[in-house]
Structure formats: structure tokens, C-alpha cells
């Protein structure tokens, strides 16, 4: 189970432009797919793969 620097567990998506992040407490095989779906609906852009690149709504509009 992934553990972040602050001790929380879950899956994290980080913007490659500014470092803004989104987090879910989900872990396991479908955690990334769920997080990406939520981020995409919220306006994030980029690759749907965990390796990225990923861009928040602010940085996506700059690309």
C-alpha cells in the first residue's frame, strides 16, 4: 500500500505543471482508474496512464 510523506495511504495524482495534487484513499488495481476518472471530470487533462504527463485545470489551459 503506497504511503505518502505525511503518512497517509492512497493514490495521488500530481500536476506536472504546478505540483497541485488530487488524492483518493483507494488503493489496489482500480484506484488509479477511479482517481483519473474523477480528475478528468473535474477538468484535469493529459495522459490517462499513471506515468503522465498530467495537468490540473489551470495548467491544462496553458498547454
C-alpha positions, 0 to 999 in steps of 0.5 A: 500500500503506497504511503505518502510523506505525511503518512497517509495511504492512497493514490495521488495524482500530481500536476506536472505543471504546478505540483497541485495534487488530487488524492483518493484513499483507494488503493489496489488495481482500480484506484488509479482508474477511479482517481483519473476518472474523477480528475478528468471530470473535474477538468484535469487533462493529459495522459490517462496512464499513471506515468503522465504527463498530467495537468490540473485545470489551470495548467491544462489551459496553458498547454 
